[in-house]
Amino acid sequence: MKKYLKAIEISGVILMFIGCIGHRFLHLNWAIWICIVGIALWLIQVVYKAFNWQEYAKDNSQNIIGILVVILMLFIVMLSVK
């Protein structure tokens, strides 16, 4: 599993990006499912690294900061949409 973590992470991020762009700007109904698959792939590697905290301490810190930034951005978007 270790040797596939980076590939899983990159695949998940790319699928999330494609799904979000396709849903938001191209208005494709199926693009939200691509985004969900990307989130699931990304979540797999986050959970694996969380269970192996000692080995991936730096990555875990970056993931926590990234998740907090995304949550903050979502709140800002929710407050700005009327």
Helices and strands as residue ranges (DSSP letters): G 2-4, H 5-24, H 31-51, H 57-80
